[in-house]
């Protein structure tokens, strides 16, 4: 990953600074805030005020009047602890969605990537999340074609995708980044990486549609963002579980409104329903 090279060591903003900023946004009418960090759940280390776990920060923000929703990305599996899972379960403003980067489903490839968690640890987090919040939306990042990745190692990634059944995934071909160790390794042929990416995308897209179909007939809370870019007669927004939802435009429904939508149709990109 090139980020540590370009940005340096991670730093946590003081807790009060974050709380004040979110409070000001809520006073301006903001309904949803996303906390961003390269490994956002590692927040709270090396603060002058002392260690502040990420879950504690989420509870501090929960008390802000006017704020309706809290999201965060991207958490790092190594620092995904039981207290955060409990916070996701119990904090009413934390959304039932986690973007948890897998990157590879093979143990040796993860080690080569210097990812500081194992496949088994990743699967345990997913299992604990689904016990705590059964309707949890889980998305991920996956890289194919990392230097040295064998066909068997790629198949291990496919097996994990079949097992976990992610709601969606950002899927990429590995590309060398200057000043990173992997850039100096022997690279796989680009055509092979393209073929693997297509196989992975076909599998994940099939799972995504199946997962979306499971939501048809259910009613979800949607935060309306505005008109659909592709369908001007429709509004769009996200459910708590990070499902894109389209609904018919209505003069009484404005951006920022929370509405209950009965889901009627499922697609690869999301769902369509009525208020």
C-alpha positions as CSV (number, residue, x, y, z in Angstrom):
1,X,0.0,0.0,0.0
2,X,1.4,3.4,-1.0
3,X,-0.6,5.4,1.6
4,X,1.9,5.0,4.5
5,X,4.6,6.2,2.2
6,X,2.7,9.3,1.0
7,X,1.0,10.2,4.3
8,X,3.3,9.0,7.0
9,X,2.3,7.5,10.4
10,X,-1.4,7.6,11.3
11,X,-2.5,10.3,13.7
12,X,-5.8,10.6,15.6
13,X,-7.6,13.9,15.8
14,X,-8.5,14.9,19.4
15,X,-11.9,13.6,20.4
16,X,-13.4,16.9,21.3
17,X,-12.3,18.3,18.0
18,X,-14.3,15.6,16.2
19,X,-17.3,16.0,18.5
20,X,-17.4,19.7,17.9
21,X,-17.2,19.4,14.2
22,X,-20.0,16.8,14.0
23,X,-22.1,18.9,16.3
24,X,-21.7,21.9,14.1
25,X,-22.7,19.9,11.0
26,X,-25.8,18.6,12.8
27,X,-26.8,22.1,13.7
28,X,-26.6,23.0,10.0
29,X,-29.0,20.2,9.2
30,X,-26.6,17.3,8.3
31,X,-28.3,14.0,9.0
32,X,-25.5,11.5,8.3
33,X,-21.8,11.7,9.0
34,X,-19.1,9.3,7.8
35,X,-15.9,9.1,9.8
36,X,-12.9,8.5,7.5
37,X,-9.6,6.9,8.2
38,X,-7.2,4.6,6.4
39,X,-7.8,2.2,9.3
40,X,-10.6,4.1,11.0
41,X,-11.2,1.7,13.9
42,X,-7.6,2.1,15.0
43,X,-8.6,5.6,16.1
44,X,-7.5,6.8,19.6
45,X,-3.9,5.7,19.8
46,X,-1.3,8.2,20.9
47,X,-3.7,10.9,21.9
48,X,-2.6,13.5,24.4
49,X,-5.9,12.8,26.3
50,X,-5.1,9.1,26.5
51,X,-6.4,6.1,24.7
52,X,-9.9,6.6,23.3
53,X,-11.3,3.4,21.7
54,X,-13.2,4.0,18.4
55,X,-16.4,2.6,19.9
56,X,-16.3,5.2,22.6
57,X,-16.0,8.0,20.0
58,X,-19.1,6.5,18.3
59,X,-21.0,6.7,21.6
60,X,-20.0,10.3,22.1
61,X,-21.3,11.2,18.7
62,X,-24.5,9.3,19.3
63,X,-25.6,12.0,21.9
64,X,-25.5,14.8,19.3
65,X,-29.1,16.2,18.7
66,X,-30.2,16.2,15.1
67,X,-27.6,13.6,13.9
68,X,-29.5,10.6,12.6
69,X,-26.8,8.3,11.1
70,X,-23.2,7.4,11.7
71,X,-21.0,5.5,9.2
72,X,-17.3,4.9,9.0
73,X,-14.7,3.5,6.6
74,X,-12.5,1.7,6.3
75,X,-12.0,-0.4,9.4
76,X,-9.0,-2.7,9.6
77,X,-9.7,-6.4,10.6
78,X,-6.7,-6.5,13.0
79,X,-8.4,-3.8,15.2
80,X,-12.0,-5.0,14.9
81,X,-12.7,-5.9,18.5
82,X,-15.7,-7.1,20.5
83,X,-16.4,-3.7,21.9
84,X,-16.9,-2.3,18.4
85,X,-19.2,-5.1,17.5
86,X,-21.2,-4.4,20.6
87,X,-21.4,-0.7,19.7
88,X,-22.7,-1.5,16.2
89,X,-25.3,-3.7,17.8
90,X,-26.4,-1.3,20.5
91,X,-25.8,2.2,19.2
92,X,-29.0,3.3,17.3
93,X,-27.2,5.8,15.1
94,X,-24.5,3.4,13.9
95,X,-25.6,1.9,10.6
96,X,-25.9,-1.8,10.0
97,X,-23.1,-1.8,7.4
98,X,-19.4,-2.6,7.6
99,X,-16.9,-2.3,4.8
100,X,-14.3,-4.8,5.8
101,X,-11.4,-5.2,3.4
102,X,-10.4,-8.8,2.8
103,X,-7.9,-8.1,-0.1
104,X,-7.1,-11.9,-0.5
105,X,-8.6,-15.1,0.8
106,X,-5.2,-16.8,0.9
107,X,-3.1,-16.8,4.1
108,X,0.3,-16.7,2.3
109,X,-0.8,-13.8,0.0
110,X,-2.0,-11.9,3.0
111,X,1.4,-12.3,4.6
112,X,3.1,-11.2,1.4
113,X,0.8,-8.1,1.4
114,X,1.9,-7.5,5.0
115,X,-1.8,-7.5,6.1
116,X,-1.7,-8.0,9.9
117,X,-4.6,-10.5,10.1
118,X,-5.4,-14.1,9.0
119,X,-8.2,-15.5,6.9
120,X,-9.5,-17.2,10.0
121,X,-9.5,-14.0,12.0
122,X,-11.4,-12.3,9.2
123,X,-14.0,-15.0,9.1
124,X,-14.5,-14.9,12.9
125,X,-15.2,-11.1,12.7
126,X,-17.8,-11.7,10.0
127,X,-19.4,-14.5,12.0
128,X,-19.5,-12.3,15.1
129,X,-21.0,-9.4,13.2
130,X,-23.8,-11.6,11.8
131,X,-24.6,-13.0,15.2
132,X,-24.8,-9.5,16.7
133,X,-26.7,-8.0,13.7
134,X,-28.3,-10.6,11.5
135,X,-29.2,-8.2,8.7
136,X,-25.7,-6.6,8.6
137,X,-24.6,-5.4,5.2
138,X,-20.9,-6.4,4.6
139,X,-18.9,-5.1,1.7
140,X,-15.2,-5.6,1.0
141,X,-12.1,-4.9,-1.2
142,X,-10.3,-7.6,-3.1
143,X,-7.1,-7.5,-5.1
144,X,-6.3,-10.2,-7.7
145,X,-3.0,-10.8,-9.3
146,X,-0.7,-9.8,-6.4
147,X,2.9,-10.8,-7.3
148,X,3.4,-14.5,-6.9
149,X,-0.3,-15.3,-6.6
150,X,-0.9,-18.9,-7.8
151,X,-4.0,-20.4,-9.3
152,X,-4.7,-22.3,-6.1
153,X,-4.3,-19.1,-4.1
154,X,-6.7,-17.3,-6.3
155,X,-9.2,-20.2,-5.9
156,X,-8.9,-19.7,-2.1
157,X,-10.1,-16.2,-2.6
158,X,-13.1,-17.4,-4.6
159,X,-13.8,-19.9,-1.9
160,X,-13.9,-17.2,0.8
161,X,-16.2,-15.1,-1.4
162,X,-18.6,-18.0,-1.8
163,X,-18.5,-18.7,1.9
164,X,-19.0,-15.1,3.2
165,X,-21.4,-13.9,0.5
166,X,-20.5,-10.2,0.6
167,X,-23.3,-7.8,-0.3
168,X,-20.9,-6.1,-2.6
169,X,-17.2,-5.7,-3.3
170,X,-14.7,-3.3,-4.9
171,X,-12.5,-5.6,-7.0
172,X,-9.2,-4.6,-8.5
173,X,-6.2,-5.8,-10.5
174,X,-3.0,-5.4,-8.5
175,X,-1.0,-2.6,-10.0
176,X,2.6,-1.7,-8.8
177,X,3.1,1.4,-6.8
178,X,6.5,3.1,-6.8
179,X,8.5,2.8,-3.5
180,X,6.5,-0.2,-2.3
181,X,8.2,-3.6,-1.8
182,X,5.6,-5.4,-4.1
183,X,6.6,-3.2,-7.0
184,X,10.0,-4.9,-7.0
185,X,8.6,-8.4,-7.1
186,X,8.1,-10.4,-10.2
187,X,4.7,-9.4,-11.7
188,X,2.1,-11.7,-13.1
189,X,1.0,-11.2,-16.8
190,X,-1.6,-8.5,-17.2
191,X,-3.9,-10.8,-19.2
192,X,-3.9,-13.4,-16.5
193,X,-4.8,-10.7,-13.9
194,X,-7.7,-9.5,-16.2
195,X,-9.0,-13.1,-16.5
196,X,-8.9,-13.6,-12.7
197,X,-10.7,-10.3,-12.2
198,X,-13.5,-11.2,-14.6
199,X,-14.0,-14.6,-12.9
200,X,-14.2,-12.8,-9.5
201,X,-16.5,-10.1,-10.7
202,X,-18.9,-12.7,-12.3
203,X,-19.1,-14.6,-9.0
204,X,-19.5,-11.6,-6.8
205,X,-22.1,-10.0,-9.1
206,X,-24.2,-13.2,-9.0
207,X,-24.0,-13.1,-5.2
208,X,-24.9,-9.4,-5.0
209,X,-28.1,-9.9,-7.1
210,X,-29.1,-12.9,-4.9
211,X,-28.5,-10.9,-1.7
212,X,-30.6,-8.0,-3.1
213,X,-33.4,-10.3,-4.1
214,X,-33.6,-11.4,-0.4
215,X,-34.6,-7.8,0.4
216,X,-37.6,-7.7,-1.9
217,X,-40.8,-7.4,0.1
218,X,-39.1,-5.9,3.1
219,X,-39.4,-2.3,4.3
220,X,-36.2,-0.3,5.0
221,X,-35.3,3.2,6.2
222,X,-33.8,5.3,3.4
223,X,-32.1,8.6,3.8
224,X,-33.0,10.5,0.6
225,X,-30.0,12.1,-1.1
226,X,-31.8,13.6,-4.2
227,X,-32.9,12.9,-7.7
228,X,-31.5,9.8,-9.5
229,X,-28.8,10.7,-12.0
230,X,-30.1,8.2,-14.5
231,X,-33.9,8.4,-13.8
232,X,-34.9,12.1,-13.1
233,X,-38.4,11.0,-12.1
234,X,-37.0,8.9,-9.3
235,X,-35.3,9.8,-6.0
236,X,-32.4,7.9,-4.6
237,X,-30.8,7.2,-1.2
238,X,-29.2,4.5,0.9
239,X,-30.8,2.1,3.4
240,X,-29.1,1.6,6.8
241,X,-27.5,-1.5,5.3
242,X,-25.9,0.5,2.5
243,X,-28.3,-0.6,-0.2
244,X,-28.9,2.0,-2.9
245,X,-32.7,2.5,-3.2
246,X,-34.7,4.3,-5.9
247,X,-38.2,5.5,-5.1
248,X,-40.7,7.6,-7.1
249,X,-40.2,11.4,-6.8
250,X,-42.7,13.2,-4.5
251,X,-42.8,17.0,-3.9
252,X,-43.2,16.3,-0.2
253,X,-40.0,14.3,0.0
254,X,-36.8,16.3,0.1
255,X,-33.1,15.5,0.3
256,X,-32.3,14.7,4.0
257,X,-35.7,13.2,4.7
258,X,-35.8,9.7,6.3
259,X,-38.5,7.6,4.7
260,X,-39.7,4.0,5.0
261,X,-39.6,2.3,1.6
262,X,-41.1,-1.1,0.7
263,X,-38.7,-2.8,-1.6
264,X,-40.3,-4.2,-4.8
265,X,-37.5,-4.9,-7.3
266,X,-33.9,-5.9,-7.1
267,X,-31.0,-5.2,-9.4
268,X,-27.2,-5.5,-9.4
269,X,-26.9,-1.8,-8.4
270,X,-29.5,-1.9,-5.7
271,X,-33.3,-1.9,-5.2
272,X,-36.4,0.0,-6.2
273,X,-39.5,0.5,-4.0
274,X,-42.3,2.8,-2.9
275,X,-42.9,4.9,0.2
